[in-house]
């Protein structure tokens, strides 16, 4: 440990936990930063907390470090440089990033459904959270690509999703719940009535970290867009309409003129 002429506040020769360092010193957490202190030659002393175990046995436990305020800037700069080197390199192909984050969302969708069917609710919740985050990043990429002219808005699907085409011939497209405001929404011809997108494996060489870094770097520009509700998927035997008694839809989706009421 680098020796330092610091004020000692405990019998162990270190700062005590919960005591405020004197003026000119600051406390840093026990989070792996110590190796930077040693590398930079920054003097420090430990912050300890005296704990009791096995009855009357007491011992000090290190919970942080104290350094001089003037050394804190050097430490922060070294940590920032290290973090910048660890950051994944963003992709230059925004279409690739949108496509792959969409596939990642589909994989998490399937993982959530499988976990839920097995009553593994924590895993299902975690997968659903990641799925929602990936869809939000996908929308951010779609908005940026549309505003730059890379994507073309062509209308809506039968379920009301926005359809954005890219490439030549309109053979490839993305779906989103974001429609450009004030733009006509024609029904896309030849589009499937119910959209069922199968999950696909990620391509080699493109990590989730790179996709997230690419799309998170884009500004959030949802102004000028209108969000619609996503289509809901129900299990045919998990939902029963209380109005008509038929399966497969909820009461707020029921068309009483078409469905005969079952008492």
Secondary structure, DSSP 8 states (H G I E B T S, - for coil): ---------STTSSEETT----TTEEEEESSSTHHHHHHHT---EEEEEEEEETTTEEEEEEEEEEEEHHHHHHHHHHHHHHHHHHS----S-HHHHHHHHHHHHHHHHHHHHHHHHTT-HHHHHHHHHHHHHHHHHHHHHHHHHHHHTSSEEEEE-TTS-EEEEESSTT-EEEEESEEETT----B-TT--SS---------TT--HHHHHHHHHTS----TTEEE--------TTT-B-TTT--BSS-GGG--TTTS----
